[in-house]
Amino acid sequence: MRLVVIGGDAAGMSAASQARKRLGEDDLAITVFERGHFTSYSACGIPYWIGGAVPDRDKLVARTPEEHRKAGIDVRLRHEVVGIDLDRREVVAHDLTGGGETREPFDHLVYGAGAVPVTPEWARVRDAGVFGVQTLDDGQAIHDWLDREPRPRRAVVIGGGYIGVEMAEAMVLRGLDVTLLEKSPQPMAKTVDPDMGALVQKSMRALGVEVLTDAHVDGLETADGRVRAVVTPGGTLPADVVVLGMGVRPNTALAREAGLPVGPTGGVRTDLRMRVEGVEGVWAAGDCVETQHLLTGRPAHVPLGTHANKQGRVAGINIGGGYATFPGVIGTAVTKVCDLEVARTGLTSKEAHAAGFSFVTASVDSTSRAGYYPGAEMMTIKLIAERRTGVLLGAQIVGRAEAAKRIDALAVAAWNRMTVEEMTALDLSYAPPFAPVWDPVLIAARKATEAVHASL
Ligand SMILES: Cc1cc2nc3c(=O)[nH]c(=O)nc-3n(C[C@H](O)[C@H](O)[C@H](O)COP(=O)(O)OP(=O)(O)OC[C@H]3O[C@@H](n4cnc5c(N)ncnc54)[C@H](O)[C@@H]3O)c2cc1C
């Protein structure tokens, strides 16, 4: 059997590795086409490499092409797949280095082409200091630019989602003056509720990032092949480098051309085993697919590394003759902006409303450790619970050290459809260096329970 994989990162290489684990080279030949220079890299680590917290780019690479080849996976770097022929069951790839075209037949195909940054027409300028961030090659391009430019001083980040705020932090750490433009009234508007986003905004401003909200971009000014400014209705912002953080969309151009089914979110449609719906022997995983939101029952596109790895693994196990499923997501995510941690799970108020839920919210301020214990830091936890049933629909945390990972307890509760009242009795750990005697999660659950009772 021949397995061909398109995309050599989280989803694609997880699938290839899992399939290889189960089937030896005599039973399964595996070829991976990757148009970039790297395999199995952490795109998630790019902001921390650019910002300097991770000094060495190669630390972001979990497995090099050579390591994969040693494991019996034929990795073809700098090969871009330009066509999938489902009738002939082969892919067509261009060799971006040597030129020429390869046709590779397959019995199984994994489509793991990831996502592409949203790039408006005005931002499609090459070699001018304007960057989207998706692959390690993109990260390398920004890193090289910052190293090469004589004295870059001003960065404008367009878009205040998690990639935007992480890249803003990276630019601050590189010593640039940073302006972040966000079209919503506060940053991270899709991640957290407005009141929680306002805390992020306050913190970013305290770091020295100029945060301009309700901001729109008309275009860029360039001169001598370089970006010079970002043009907004309110004026022109000088810029030596522009980073786009306007979101990503599933990279499905090839899939659509080949006739693979694409759902309402724009991602390739698969079943729970990551088989592309209705197409024998074709699998898809990662940022290019849509999945199911387990709390709304609706299709969702949630492009995160945590899902890409799991989905790729599931595809590989199934290709290798095993059985595995990816049930869906509940929207758990975490990030930080310098020392401010931000986390969420489940639905935001806006998402809960859009899904048709009637709900109550409760917010509490508490500390990460016993108040008297050195290093205790403040955090805000907000819970969203269904009116009447009290089922936890969502949770958000904004705070400092040790705040964000508390979201995992809340994610388990939301995943298991616990009520906030049930959560008040959870046997969470306590000792003064780790939590107050009433963990902030428990305090929030108590307050949300009161809100649910008041709503009856
Ligand atoms: C700056 C940043 C920070 C992030 N932080 C987090 C985080 O903290 N937590 C988290 O869970 N997620 C995070 N993510 C998201 C995470 O990196 C992605 O969800 C994950 O990389 C998706 O894996 P993937 O394999 O589906 O796609 P990708 O990682 O995008 O890999 C797809 C690969 O396919 C290749 N490719 C595409 N088209 C072709 C073609 N036609 N032929 C050959 N090769 C092709 C691309 O070059 C790419 O290498 C972050 C992403 C970015 C950009």
The ligand as an SDF file (V2000), in Angstrom:
LIG
                    3D

 53 58  0  0  0  0  0  0  0  0999 V2000
    2.0440   32.0280   15.7830 C   0  0  0  0  0  0  0  0  0  0  0  0
    1.1920   30.8290   16.0870 C   0  0  0  0  0  0  0  0  0  0  0  0
    0.9750   30.4500   17.3960 C   0  0  0  0  0  0  0  0  0  0  0  0
    0.1840   29.3510   17.6860 C   0  0  0  0  0  0  0  0  0  0  0  0
   -0.0080   28.9880   18.9900 N   0  0  0  0  0  0  0  0  0  0  0  0
   -0.7650   27.9040   19.2770 C   0  0  0  0  0  0  0  0  0  0  0  0
   -0.9220   27.4790   20.6160 C   0  0  0  0  0  0  0  0  0  0  0  0
   -0.3690   28.0830   21.5470 O   0  0  0  0  0  0  0  0  0  0  0  0
   -1.6980   26.3810   20.8530 N   0  0  0  0  0  0  0  0  0  0  0  0
   -2.3010   25.6770   19.8480 C   0  0  0  0  0  0  0  0  0  0  0  0
   -2.9770   24.6710   20.1180 O   0  0  0  0  0  0  0  0  0  0  0  0
   -2.1450   26.0640   18.5520 N   0  0  0  0  0  0  0  0  0  0  0  0
   -1.3990   27.1390   18.2520 C   0  0  0  0  0  0  0  0  0  0  0  0
   -1.2120   27.5140   16.9480 N   0  0  0  0  0  0  0  0  0  0  0  0
   -1.9050   26.7700   15.8820 C   0  0  0  0  0  0  0  0  0  0  0  0
   -1.1070   25.5550   15.4580 C   0  0  0  0  0  0  0  0  0  0  0  0
    0.1990   25.9120   15.1360 O   0  0  0  0  0  0  0  0  0  0  0  0
   -1.7880   24.9280   14.2640 C   0  0  0  0  0  0  0  0  0  0  0  0
   -3.0980   24.5940   14.6480 O   0  0  0  0  0  0  0  0  0  0  0  0
   -1.0790   23.6850   13.7930 C   0  0  0  0  0  0  0  0  0  0  0  0
    0.2060   23.9790   13.3520 O   0  0  0  0  0  0  0  0  0  0  0  0
   -1.8800   23.0490   12.6770 C   0  0  0  0  0  0  0  0  0  0  0  0
   -1.1990   21.9450   12.1990 O   0  0  0  0  0  0  0  0  0  0  0  0
   -1.4660   21.4420   10.7330 P   0  0  0  0  0  0  0  0  0  0  0  0
   -0.5310   20.3040   10.5130 O   0  0  0  0  0  0  0  0  0  0  0  0
   -2.9060   21.2240   10.5240 O   0  0  0  0  0  0  0  0  0  0  0  0
   -1.1000   22.6760    9.7960 O   0  0  0  0  0  0  0  0  0  0  0  0
    0.2780   23.4430    9.6170 P   0  0  0  0  0  0  0  0  0  0  0  0
    1.0650   23.4610   10.8620 O   0  0  0  0  0  0  0  0  0  0  0  0
   -0.0560   24.7470    8.9870 O   0  0  0  0  0  0  0  0  0  0  0  0
    1.0370   22.5330    8.5680 O   0  0  0  0  0  0  0  0  0  0  0  0
    0.5920   22.4020    7.2610 C   0  0  0  0  0  0  0  0  0  0  0  0
    1.8180   22.1900    6.3900 C   0  0  0  0  0  0  0  0  0  0  0  0
    1.3870   21.9220    5.0890 O   0  0  0  0  0  0  0  0  0  0  0  0
    2.2760   22.5270    4.1840 C   0  0  0  0  0  0  0  0  0  0  0  0
    1.5400   22.6820    2.9260 N   0  0  0  0  0  0  0  0  0  0  0  0
    0.4450   23.4280    2.7220 C   0  0  0  0  0  0  0  0  0  0  0  0
    0.0220   23.2910    1.4550 N   0  0  0  0  0  0  0  0  0  0  0  0
    0.8740   22.4180    0.8680 C   0  0  0  0  0  0  0  0  0  0  0  0
    0.9790   21.8870   -0.4430 C   0  0  0  0  0  0  0  0  0  0  0  0
    0.1070   22.1970   -1.3990 N   0  0  0  0  0  0  0  0  0  0  0  0
    1.9850   21.0240   -0.7070 N   0  0  0  0  0  0  0  0  0  0  0  0
    2.8770   20.6940    0.2410 C   0  0  0  0  0  0  0  0  0  0  0  0
    2.8360   21.1890    1.5040 N   0  0  0  0  0  0  0  0  0  0  0  0
    1.8440   22.0290    1.8020 C   0  0  0  0  0  0  0  0  0  0  0  0
    2.6660   23.8320    4.8480 C   0  0  0  0  0  0  0  0  0  0  0  0
    3.8950   24.2920    4.3930 O   0  0  0  0  0  0  0  0  0  0  0  0
    2.7050   23.4230    6.3200 C   0  0  0  0  0  0  0  0  0  0  0  0
    3.9980   23.0800    6.7380 O   0  0  0  0  0  0  0  0  0  0  0  0
   -0.4020   28.6140   16.6340 C   0  0  0  0  0  0  0  0  0  0  0  0
   -0.1820   28.9920   15.3010 C   0  0  0  0  0  0  0  0  0  0  0  0
    0.6000   30.0760   15.0260 C   0  0  0  0  0  0  0  0  0  0  0  0
    0.8320   30.4660   13.5960 C   0  0  0  0  0  0  0  0  0  0  0  0
  1  2  1  0
  2  3  1  0
  2 52  2  0
  3  4  2  0
  4  5  1  0
  4 50  1  0
  5  6  2  0
  6  7  1  0
  6 13  1  0
  7  8  2  0
  7  9  1  0
  9 10  1  0
 10 11  2  0
 10 12  1  0
 12 13  2  0
 13 14  1  0
 14 15  1  0
 14 50  1  0
 15 16  1  0
 16 17  1  0
 16 18  1  0
 18 19  1  0
 18 20  1  0
 20 21  1  0
 20 22  1  0
 22 23  1  0
 23 24  1  0
 24 25  2  0
 24 26  1  0
 24 27  1  0
 27 28  1  0
 28 29  2  0
 28 30  1  0
 28 31  1  0
 31 32  1  0
 32 33  1  0
 33 34  1  0
 33 48  1  0
 34 35  1  0
 35 36  1  0
 35 46  1  0
 36 37  1  0
 36 45  1  0
 37 38  2  0
 38 39  1  0
 39 40  1  0
 39 45  2  0
 40 41  1  0
 40 42  2  0
 42 43  1  0
 43 44  2  0
 44 45  1  0
 46 47  1  0
 46 48  1  0
 48 49  1  0
 50 51  2  0
 51 52  1  0
 52 53  1  0
M  END
$$$$
